[in-house]
């Protein structure tokens, strides 16, 4: 197996697990969780009144920018 074939298998969407990347508490005391699946699907999960509100992003860059701008900076 060549290096390129190995990389394709290693980073294939079906082989990647979503991982919690960051957890913060926003100004209103809600828990905000950034979850990502390598270079594929990323989400921001907001715990609000006992319910989870999930916003999904197509890539890491958009998710991290939104997370940092809305929830990290005070």
PDB file of N, CA, C and O in Angstrom, chain B, residues numbered from 101:
ATOM      1  N   UNK B 101       0.852  -1.173   0.000  1.00  0.00           N
ATOM      2  CA  UNK B 101       0.000   0.000   0.000  1.00  0.00           C
ATOM      3  C   UNK B 101       0.901   1.241   0.000  1.00  0.00           C
ATOM      4  O   UNK B 101       1.815   1.363   0.816  1.00  0.00           O
ATOM      5  N   UNK B 102       0.625   2.147  -0.923  1.00  0.00           N
ATOM      6  CA  UNK B 102       1.409   3.366  -0.999  1.00  0.00           C
ATOM      7  C   UNK B 102       0.987   4.335   0.103  1.00  0.00           C
ATOM      8  O   UNK B 102      -0.048   4.152   0.745  1.00  0.00           O
ATOM      9  N   UNK B 103       1.788   5.345   0.308  1.00  0.00           N
ATOM     10  CA  UNK B 103       1.474   6.356   1.317  1.00  0.00           C
ATOM     11  C   UNK B 103       0.166   7.061   0.995  1.00  0.00           C
ATOM     12  O   UNK B 103      -0.627   7.342   1.893  1.00  0.00           O
ATOM     13  N   UNK B 104      -0.063   7.345  -0.269  1.00  0.00           N
ATOM     14  CA  UNK B 104      -1.294   8.033  -0.666  1.00  0.00           C
ATOM     15  C   UNK B 104      -2.527   7.158  -0.403  1.00  0.00           C
ATOM     16  O   UNK B 104      -3.547   7.655   0.074  1.00  0.00           O
ATOM     17  N   UNK B 105      -2.436   5.869  -0.709  1.00  0.00           N
ATOM     18  CA  UNK B 105      -3.554   4.968  -0.434  1.00  0.00           C
ATOM     19  C   UNK B 105      -3.827   4.880   1.055  1.00  0.00           C
ATOM     20  O   UNK B 105      -4.979   4.870   1.487  1.00  0.00           O
ATOM     21  N   UNK B 106      -2.752   4.816   1.841  1.00  0.00           N
ATOM     22  CA  UNK B 106      -2.902   4.761   3.295  1.00  0.00           C
ATOM     23  C   UNK B 106      -3.592   6.025   3.809  1.00  0.00           C
ATOM     24  O   UNK B 106      -4.490   5.944   4.647  1.00  0.00           O
ATOM     25  N   UNK B 107      -3.184   7.174   3.319  1.00  0.00           N
ATOM     26  CA  UNK B 107      -3.766   8.444   3.740  1.00  0.00           C
ATOM     27  C   UNK B 107      -5.250   8.516   3.373  1.00  0.00           C
ATOM     28  O   UNK B 107      -6.058   9.012   4.159  1.00  0.00           O
ATOM     29  N   UNK B 108      -5.614   8.024   2.181  1.00  0.00           N
ATOM     30  CA  UNK B 108      -7.016   8.034   1.764  1.00  0.00           C
ATOM     31  C   UNK B 108      -7.866   7.185   2.706  1.00  0.00           C
ATOM     32  O   UNK B 108      -8.980   7.568   3.061  1.00  0.00           O
ATOM     33  N   UNK B 109      -7.335   6.035   3.105  1.00  0.00           N
ATOM     34  CA  UNK B 109      -8.088   5.180   4.021  1.00  0.00           C
ATOM     35  C   UNK B 109      -8.124   5.765   5.424  1.00  0.00           C
ATOM     36  O   UNK B 109      -9.160   5.729   6.089  1.00  0.00           O
ATOM     37  N   UNK B 110      -7.007   6.299   5.874  1.00  0.00           N
ATOM     38  CA  UNK B 110      -6.913   6.837   7.233  1.00  0.00           C
ATOM     39  C   UNK B 110      -7.868   8.008   7.433  1.00  0.00           C
ATOM     40  O   UNK B 110      -8.505   8.115   8.480  1.00  0.00           O
ATOM     41  N   UNK B 111      -7.972   8.885   6.439  1.00  0.00           N
ATOM     42  CA  UNK B 111      -8.782  10.087   6.586  1.00  0.00           C
ATOM     43  C   UNK B 111     -10.105  10.013   5.837  1.00  0.00           C
ATOM     44  O   UNK B 111     -10.708  11.050   5.558  1.00  0.00           O
ATOM     45  N   UNK B 112     -10.559   8.841   5.514  1.00  0.00           N
ATOM     46  CA  UNK B 112     -11.869   8.691   4.876  1.00  0.00           C
ATOM     47  C   UNK B 112     -12.942   9.002   5.915  1.00  0.00           C
ATOM     48  O   UNK B 112     -12.800   8.642   7.084  1.00  0.00           O
ATOM     49  N   UNK B 113     -13.995   9.658   5.502  1.00  0.00           N
ATOM     50  CA  UNK B 113     -15.051  10.112   6.413  1.00  0.00           C
ATOM     51  C   UNK B 113     -15.593   8.987   7.294  1.00  0.00           C
ATOM     52  O   UNK B 113     -15.873   9.201   8.474  1.00  0.00           O
ATOM     53  N   UNK B 114     -15.739   7.803   6.730  1.00  0.00           N
ATOM     54  CA  UNK B 114     -16.294   6.689   7.493  1.00  0.00           C
ATOM     55  C   UNK B 114     -15.342   6.176   8.572  1.00  0.00           C
ATOM     56  O   UNK B 114     -15.770   5.489   9.499  1.00  0.00           O
ATOM     57  N   UNK B 115     -14.059   6.503   8.458  1.00  0.00           N
ATOM     58  CA  UNK B 115     -13.072   6.051   9.443  1.00  0.00           C
ATOM     59  C   UNK B 115     -12.815   7.076  10.544  1.00  0.00           C
ATOM     60  O   UNK B 115     -12.057   6.803  11.474  1.00  0.00           O
ATOM     61  N   UNK B 116     -13.428   8.232  10.451  1.00  0.00           N
ATOM     62  CA  UNK B 116     -13.178   9.295  11.420  1.00  0.00           C
ATOM     63  C   UNK B 116     -14.321   9.387  12.432  1.00  0.00           C
ATOM     64  O   UNK B 116     -15.495   9.277  12.080  1.00  0.00           O
ATOM     65  N   UNK B 117     -13.951   9.590  13.679  1.00  0.00           N
ATOM     66  CA  UNK B 117     -14.941   9.781  14.738  1.00  0.00           C
ATOM     67  C   UNK B 117     -15.036  11.262  15.069  1.00  0.00           C
ATOM     68  O   UNK B 117     -14.047  11.990  14.989  1.00  0.00           O
ATOM     69  N   UNK B 118     -16.222  11.699  15.439  1.00  0.00           N
ATOM     70  CA  UNK B 118     -16.391  13.073  15.905  1.00  0.00           C
ATOM     71  C   UNK B 118     -15.761  13.182  17.292  1.00  0.00           C
ATOM     72  O   UNK B 118     -15.992  12.332  18.152  1.00  0.00           O
ATOM     73  N   UNK B 119     -14.974  14.215  17.503  1.00  0.00           N
ATOM     74  CA  UNK B 119     -14.254  14.415  18.755  1.00  0.00           C
ATOM     75  C   UNK B 119     -14.619  15.765  19.343  1.00  0.00           C
ATOM     76  O   UNK B 119     -14.736  16.753  18.618  1.00  0.00           O
ATOM     77  N   UNK B 120     -14.797  15.810  20.657  1.00  0.00           N
ATOM     78  CA  UNK B 120     -15.036  17.084  21.335  1.00  0.00           C
ATOM     79  C   UNK B 120     -13.738  17.877  21.290  1.00  0.00           C
ATOM     80  O   UNK B 120     -12.707  17.413  21.777  1.00  0.00           O
ATOM     81  N   UNK B 121     -13.783  19.060  20.712  1.00  0.00           N
ATOM     82  CA  UNK B 121     -12.587  19.900  20.552  1.00  0.00           C
ATOM     83  C   UNK B 121     -12.502  20.985  21.622  1.00  0.00           C
ATOM     84  O   UNK B 121     -11.406  21.374  22.025  1.00  0.00           O
ATOM     85  N   UNK B 122     -13.653  21.474  22.084  1.00  0.00           N
ATOM     86  CA  UNK B 122     -13.651  22.517  23.117  1.00  0.00           C
ATOM     87  C   UNK B 122     -15.021  22.578  23.782  1.00  0.00           C
ATOM     88  O   UNK B 122     -16.046  22.313  23.155  1.00  0.00           O
ATOM     89  N   UNK B 123     -15.014  22.934  25.066  1.00  0.00           N
ATOM     90  CA  UNK B 123     -16.247  23.157  25.815  1.00  0.00           C
ATOM     91  C   UNK B 123     -16.069  24.463  26.583  1.00  0.00           C
ATOM     92  O   UNK B 123     -15.100  24.632  27.324  1.00  0.00           O
ATOM     93  N   UNK B 124     -17.015  25.382  26.398  1.00  0.00           N
ATOM     94  CA  UNK B 124     -16.975  26.657  27.116  1.00  0.00           C
ATOM     95  C   UNK B 124     -18.370  26.965  27.642  1.00  0.00           C
ATOM     96  O   UNK B 124     -19.358  26.360  27.226  1.00  0.00           O
ATOM     97  N   UNK B 125     -18.426  27.906  28.550  1.00  0.00           N
ATOM     98  CA  UNK B 125     -19.707  28.394  29.047  1.00  0.00           C
ATOM     99  C   UNK B 125     -19.869  29.816  28.533  1.00  0.00           C
ATOM    100  O   UNK B 125     -18.975  30.645  28.701  1.00  0.00           O
ATOM    101  N   UNK B 126     -21.011  30.103  27.904  1.00  0.00           N
ATOM    102  CA  UNK B 126     -21.210  31.442  27.350  1.00  0.00           C
ATOM    103  C   UNK B 126     -21.657  32.414  28.436  1.00  0.00           C
ATOM    104  O   UNK B 126     -21.790  32.040  29.601  1.00  0.00           O
ATOM    105  N   UNK B 127     -21.888  33.661  28.046  1.00  0.00           N
ATOM    106  CA  UNK B 127     -22.240  34.715  28.997  1.00  0.00           C
ATOM    107  C   UNK B 127     -23.563  34.447  29.712  1.00  0.00           C
ATOM    108  O   UNK B 127     -23.801  34.986  30.793  1.00  0.00           O
ATOM    109  N   UNK B 128     -24.423  33.620  29.122  1.00  0.00           N
ATOM    110  CA  UNK B 128     -25.720  33.307  29.724  1.00  0.00           C
ATOM    111  C   UNK B 128     -25.677  32.027  30.556  1.00  0.00           C
ATOM    112  O   UNK B 128     -26.706  31.568  31.050  1.00  0.00           O
ATOM    113  N   UNK B 129     -24.482  31.454  30.709  1.00  0.00           N
ATOM    114  CA  UNK B 129     -24.320  30.254  31.522  1.00  0.00           C
ATOM    115  C   UNK B 129     -24.653  28.958  30.811  1.00  0.00           C
ATOM    116  O   UNK B 129     -24.782  27.917  31.455  1.00  0.00           O
ATOM    117  N   UNK B 130     -24.796  29.003  29.495  1.00  0.00           N
ATOM    118  CA  UNK B 130     -25.094  27.795  28.723  1.00  0.00           C
ATOM    119  C   UNK B 130     -23.794  27.106  28.323  1.00  0.00           C
ATOM    120  O   UNK B 130     -22.780  27.763  28.086  1.00  0.00           O
ATOM    121  N   UNK B 131     -23.831  25.790  28.251  1.00  0.00           N
ATOM    122  CA  UNK B 131     -22.661  25.022  27.829  1.00  0.00           C
ATOM    123  C   UNK B 131     -22.626  24.984  26.304  1.00  0.00           C
ATOM    124  O   UNK B 131     -23.621  24.658  25.658  1.00  0.00           O
ATOM    125  N   UNK B 132     -21.448  25.326  25.728  1.00  0.00           N
ATOM    126  CA  UNK B 132     -21.270  25.327  24.279  1.00  0.00           C
ATOM    127  C   UNK B 132     -20.139  24.362  23.959  1.00  0.00           C
ATOM    128  O   UNK B 132     -19.042  24.477  24.506  1.00  0.00           O
ATOM    129  N   UNK B 133     -20.411  23.403  23.067  1.00  0.00           N
ATOM    130  CA  UNK B 133     -19.456  22.351  22.757  1.00  0.00           C
ATOM    131  C   UNK B 133     -19.132  22.384  21.265  1.00  0.00           C
ATOM    132  O   UNK B 133     -20.029  22.410  20.422  1.00  0.00           O
ATOM    133  N   UNK B 134     -17.833  22.383  20.952  1.00  0.00           N
ATOM    134  CA  UNK B 134     -17.368  22.312  19.565  1.00  0.00           C
ATOM    135  C   UNK B 134     -16.949  20.872  19.297  1.00  0.00           C
ATOM    136  O   UNK B 134     -16.083  20.330  19.984  1.00  0.00           O
ATOM    137  N   UNK B 135     -17.572  20.256  18.291  1.00  0.00           N
ATOM    138  CA  UNK B 135     -17.316  18.855  17.956  1.00  0.00           C
ATOM    139  C   UNK B 135     -16.886  18.788  16.496  1.00  0.00           C
ATOM    140  O   UNK B 135     -17.503  19.412  15.632  1.00  0.00           O
ATOM    141  N   UNK B 136     -15.819  18.024  16.221  1.00  0.00           N
ATOM    142  CA  UNK B 136     -15.343  17.945  14.848  1.00  0.00           C
ATOM    143  C   UNK B 136     -14.949  16.555  14.418  1.00  0.00           C
ATOM    144  O   UNK B 136     -14.545  15.716  15.223  1.00  0.00           O
ATOM    145  N   UNK B 137     -15.078  16.338  13.132  1.00  0.00           N
ATOM    146  CA  UNK B 137     -14.716  15.082  12.501  1.00  0.00           C
ATOM    147  C   UNK B 137     -13.628  15.377  11.472  1.00  0.00           C
ATOM    148  O   UNK B 137     -13.917  15.489  10.280  1.00  0.00           O
ATOM    149  N   UNK B 138     -12.385  15.501  11.921  1.00  0.00           N
ATOM    150  CA  UNK B 138     -11.198  15.799  11.112  1.00  0.00           C
ATOM    151  C   UNK B 138     -11.487  16.948  10.133  1.00  0.00           C
ATOM    152  O   UNK B 138     -11.713  18.077  10.567  1.00  0.00           O
ATOM    153  N   UNK B 139     -11.484  16.683   8.851  1.00  0.00           N
ATOM    154  CA  UNK B 139     -11.704  17.747   7.862  1.00  0.00           C
ATOM    155  C   UNK B 139     -13.100  17.685   7.266  1.00  0.00           C
ATOM    156  O   UNK B 139     -13.362  18.289   6.225  1.00  0.00           O
ATOM    157  N   UNK B 140     -13.983  16.969   7.912  1.00  0.00           N
ATOM    158  CA  UNK B 140     -15.279  16.728   7.307  1.00  0.00           C
ATOM    159  C   UNK B 140     -16.374  17.574   7.940  1.00  0.00           C
ATOM    160  O   UNK B 140     -16.539  18.740   7.583  1.00  0.00           O
ATOM    161  N   UNK B 141     -17.105  17.014   8.853  1.00  0.00           N
ATOM    162  CA  UNK B 141     -18.271  17.685   9.418  1.00  0.00           C
ATOM    163  C   UNK B 141     -17.973  18.184  10.829  1.00  0.00           C
ATOM    164  O   UNK B 141     -17.470  17.430  11.662  1.00  0.00           O
ATOM    165  N   UNK B 142     -18.279  19.441  11.096  1.00  0.00           N
ATOM    166  CA  UNK B 142     -18.073  20.049  12.409  1.00  0.00           C
ATOM    167  C   UNK B 142     -19.392  20.608  12.905  1.00  0.00           C
ATOM    168  O   UNK B 142     -20.232  21.034  12.112  1.00  0.00           O
ATOM    169  N   UNK B 143     -19.578  20.607  14.230  1.00  0.00           N
ATOM    170  CA  UNK B 143     -20.821  21.102  14.806  1.00  0.00           C
ATOM    171  C   UNK B 143     -20.555  21.914  16.064  1.00  0.00           C
ATOM    172  O   UNK B 143     -19.569  21.700  16.770  1.00  0.00           O
ATOM    173  N   UNK B 144     -21.453  22.846  16.326  1.00  0.00           N
ATOM    174  CA  UNK B 144     -21.482  23.554  17.602  1.00  0.00           C
ATOM    175  C   UNK B 144     -22.769  23.124  18.277  1.00  0.00           C
ATOM    176  O   UNK B 144     -23.856  23.272  17.720  1.00  0.00           O
ATOM    177  N   UNK B 145     -22.637  22.591  19.480  1.00  0.00           N
ATOM    178  CA  UNK B 145     -23.787  22.121  20.237  1.00  0.00           C
ATOM    179  C   UNK B 145     -24.006  23.070  21.399  1.00  0.00           C
ATOM    180  O   UNK B 145     -23.098  23.304  22.196  1.00  0.00           O
ATOM    181  N   UNK B 146     -25.200  23.612  21.496  1.00  0.00           N
ATOM    182  CA  UNK B 146     -25.557  24.566  22.538  1.00  0.00           C
ATOM    183  C   UNK B 146     -26.610  23.917  23.428  1.00  0.00           C
ATOM    184  O   UNK B 146     -27.680  23.528  22.961  1.00  0.00           O
ATOM    185  N   UNK B 147     -26.295  23.807  24.705  1.00  0.00           N
ATOM    186  CA  UNK B 147     -27.253  23.255  25.654  1.00  0.00           C
ATOM    187  C   UNK B 147     -28.134  24.398  26.128  1.00  0.00           C
ATOM    188  O   UNK B 147     -27.659  25.331  26.776  1.00  0.00           O
ATOM    189  N   UNK B 148     -29.422  24.323  25.802  1.00  0.00           N
ATOM    190  CA  UNK B 148     -30.338  25.428  26.076  1.00  0.00           C
ATOM    191  C   UNK B 148     -31.631  24.880  26.678  1.00  0.00           C
ATOM    192  O   UNK B 148     -32.367  24.149  26.016  1.00  0.00           O
ATOM    193  N   UNK B 149     -31.901  25.230  27.918  1.00  0.00           N
ATOM    194  CA  UNK B 149     -33.125  24.823  28.622  1.00  0.00           C
ATOM    195  C   UNK B 149     -33.332  23.311  28.595  1.00  0.00           C
ATOM    196  O   UNK B 149     -34.443  22.831  28.371  1.00  0.00           O
ATOM    197  N   UNK B 150     -32.262  22.575  28.824  1.00  0.00           N
ATOM    198  CA  UNK B 150     -32.350  21.116  28.849  1.00  0.00           C
ATOM    199  C   UNK B 150     -32.399  20.456  27.483  1.00  0.00           C
ATOM    200  O   UNK B 150     -32.498  19.232  27.397  1.00  0.00           O
ATOM    201  N   UNK B 151     -32.332  21.234  26.422  1.00  0.00           N
ATOM    202  CA  UNK B 151     -32.344  20.708  25.054  1.00  0.00           C
ATOM    203  C   UNK B 151     -31.025  21.030  24.381  1.00  0.00           C
ATOM    204  O   UNK B 151     -30.320  21.957  24.781  1.00  0.00           O
ATOM    205  N   UNK B 152     -30.699  20.262  23.364  1.00  0.00           N
ATOM    206  CA  UNK B 152     -29.489  20.505  22.596  1.00  0.00           C
ATOM    207  C   UNK B 152     -29.847  21.130  21.254  1.00  0.00           C
ATOM    208  O   UNK B 152     -30.703  20.625  20.528  1.00  0.00           O
ATOM    209  N   UNK B 153     -29.180  22.234  20.937  1.00  0.00           N
ATOM    210  CA  UNK B 153     -29.355  22.885  19.647  1.00  0.00           C
ATOM    211  C   UNK B 153     -28.051  22.658  18.887  1.00  0.00           C
ATOM    212  O   UNK B 153     -26.994  23.124  19.311  1.00  0.00           O
ATOM    213  N   UNK B 154     -28.127  21.939  17.759  1.00  0.00           N
ATOM    214  CA  UNK B 154     -26.933  21.579  17.001  1.00  0.00           C
ATOM    215  C   UNK B 154     -26.899  22.365  15.702  1.00  0.00           C
ATOM    216  O   UNK B 154     -27.844  22.341  14.913  1.00  0.00           O
ATOM    217  N   UNK B 155     -25.780  23.068  15.496  1.00  0.00           N
ATOM    218  CA  UNK B 155     -25.551  23.789  14.249  1.00  0.00           C
ATOM    219  C   UNK B 155     -24.381  23.098  13.556  1.00  0.00           C
ATOM    220  O   UNK B 155     -23.293  22.994  14.124  1.00  0.00           O
ATOM    221  N   UNK B 156     -24.603  22.628  12.331  1.00  0.00           N
ATOM    222  CA  UNK B 156     -23.588  21.864  11.613  1.00  0.00           C
ATOM    223  C   UNK B 156     -22.923  22.734  10.547  1.00  0.00           C
ATOM    224  O   UNK B 156     -23.572  23.553   9.897  1.00  0.00           O
ATOM    225  N   UNK B 157     -21.605  22.535  10.383  1.00  0.00           N
ATOM    226  CA  UNK B 157     -20.816  23.292   9.420  1.00  0.00           C
ATOM    227  C   UNK B 157     -20.115  22.318   8.486  1.00  0.00           C
ATOM    228  O   UNK B 157     -19.794  21.203   8.897  1.00  0.00           O
ATOM    229  N   UNK B 158     -19.868  22.713   7.235  1.00  0.00           N
ATOM    230  CA  UNK B 158     -19.248  21.801   6.271  1.00  0.00           C
ATOM    231  C   UNK B 158     -17.759  21.568   6.513  1.00  0.00           C
ATOM    232  O   UNK B 158     -17.201  20.571   6.054  1.00  0.00           O
ATOM    233  N   UNK B 159     -17.112  22.491   7.238  1.00  0.00           N
ATOM    234  CA  UNK B 159     -15.676  22.320   7.470  1.00  0.00           C
ATOM    235  C   UNK B 159     -15.235  22.967   8.780  1.00  0.00           C
ATOM    236  O   UNK B 159     -15.994  23.704   9.410  1.00  0.00           O
ATOM    237  N   UNK B 160     -14.017  22.684   9.173  1.00  0.00           N
ATOM    238  CA  UNK B 160     -13.458  23.145  10.437  1.00  0.00           C
ATOM    239  C   UNK B 160     -13.360  24.668  10.505  1.00  0.00           C
ATOM    240  O   UNK B 160     -13.685  25.272  11.527  1.00  0.00           O
ATOM    241  N   UNK B 161     -12.917  25.273   9.428  1.00  0.00           N
ATOM    242  CA  UNK B 161     -12.664  26.717   9.432  1.00  0.00           C
ATOM    243  C   UNK B 161     -13.913  27.527   9.797  1.00  0.00           C
ATOM    244  O   UNK B 161     -13.851  28.417  10.646  1.00  0.00           O
ATOM    245  N   UNK B 162     -15.026  27.223   9.167  1.00  0.00           N
ATOM    246  CA  UNK B 162     -16.267  27.961   9.440  1.00  0.00           C
ATOM    247  C   UNK B 162     -16.758  27.718  10.869  1.00  0.00           C
ATOM    248  O   UNK B 162     -17.219  28.640  11.542  1.00  0.00           O
ATOM    249  N   UNK B 163     -16.655  26.484  11.315  1.00  0.00           N
ATOM    250  CA  UNK B 163     -17.119  26.146  12.666  1.00  0.00           C
ATOM    251  C   UNK B 163     -16.278  26.843  13.729  1.00  0.00           C
ATOM    252  O   UNK B 163     -16.823  27.415  14.673  1.00  0.00           O
ATOM    253  N   UNK B 164     -14.963  26.802  13.586  1.00  0.00           N
ATOM    254  CA  UNK B 164     -14.074  27.405  14.582  1.00  0.00           C
ATOM    255  C   UNK B 164     -14.221  28.919  14.587  1.00  0.00           C
ATOM    256  O   UNK B 164     -14.219  29.534  15.653  1.00  0.00           O
ATOM    257  N   UNK B 165     -14.347  29.527  13.421  1.00  0.00           N
ATOM    258  CA  UNK B 165     -14.544  30.983  13.355  1.00  0.00           C
ATOM    259  C   UNK B 165     -15.823  31.384  14.081  1.00  0.00           C
ATOM    260  O   UNK B 165     -15.815  32.329  14.871  1.00  0.00           O
ATOM    261  N   UNK B 166     -16.908  30.686  13.826  1.00  0.00           N
ATOM    262  CA  UNK B 166     -18.185  30.981  14.489  1.00  0.00           C
ATOM    263  C   UNK B 166     -18.077  30.761  15.993  1.00  0.00           C
ATOM    264  O   UNK B 166     -18.537  31.585  16.783  1.00  0.00           O
ATOM    265  N   UNK B 167     -17.472  29.656  16.380  1.00  0.00           N
ATOM    266  CA  UNK B 167     -17.302  29.327  17.796  1.00  0.00           C
ATOM    267  C   UNK B 167     -16.498  30.409  18.513  1.00  0.00           C
ATOM    268  O   UNK B 167     -16.891  30.876  19.582  1.00  0.00           O
ATOM    269  N   UNK B 168     -15.381  30.801  17.926  1.00  0.00           N
ATOM    270  CA  UNK B 168     -14.529  31.817  18.545  1.00  0.00           C
ATOM    271  C   UNK B 168     -15.204  33.186  18.612  1.00  0.00           C
ATOM    272  O   UNK B 168     -15.106  33.881  19.623  1.00  0.00           O
ATOM    273  N   UNK B 169     -15.882  33.567  17.544  1.00  0.00           N
ATOM    274  CA  UNK B 169     -16.514  34.888  17.502  1.00  0.00           C
ATOM    275  C   UNK B 169     -17.741  34.994  18.408  1.00  0.00           C
ATOM    276  O   UNK B 169     -17.966  36.033  19.027  1.00  0.00           O
ATOM    277  N   UNK B 170     -18.527  33.932  18.487  1.00  0.00           N
ATOM    278  CA  UNK B 170     -19.765  33.998  19.261  1.00  0.00           C
ATOM    279  C   UNK B 170     -19.597  33.633  20.735  1.00  0.00           C
ATOM    280  O   UNK B 170     -20.236  34.223  21.606  1.00  0.00           O
ATOM    281  N   UNK B 171     -18.730  32.652  21.006  1.00  0.00           N
ATOM    282  CA  UNK B 171     -18.721  32.087  22.350  1.00  0.00           C
ATOM    283  C   UNK B 171     -17.407  32.248  23.115  1.00  0.00           C
ATOM    284  O   UNK B 171     -17.431  32.264  24.346  1.00  0.00           O
ATOM    285  N   UNK B 172     -16.291  32.366  22.455  1.00  0.00           N
ATOM    286  CA  UNK B 172     -15.017  32.478  23.151  1.00  0.00           C
ATOM    287  C   UNK B 172     -14.704  33.911  23.557  1.00  0.00           C
ATOM    288  O   UNK B 172     -14.261  34.164  24.678  1.00  0.00           O
ATOM    289  N   UNK B 173     -14.931  34.827  22.661  1.00  0.00           N
ATOM    290  CA  UNK B 173     -14.602  36.233  22.926  1.00  0.00           C
ATOM    291  C   UNK B 173     -15.692  36.870  23.757  1.00  0.00           C
ATOM    292  O   UNK B 173     -16.880  36.750  23.460  1.00  0.00           O
ATOM    293  N   UNK B 174     -15.263  37.551  24.804  1.00  0.00           N
ATOM    294  CA  UNK B 174     -16.253  38.206  25.679  1.00  0.00           C
ATOM    295  C   UNK B 174     -16.049  39.692  25.724  1.00  0.00           C
ATOM    296  O   UNK B 174     -16.791  40.396  26.409  1.00  0.00           O
TER     297      UNK B 174
END
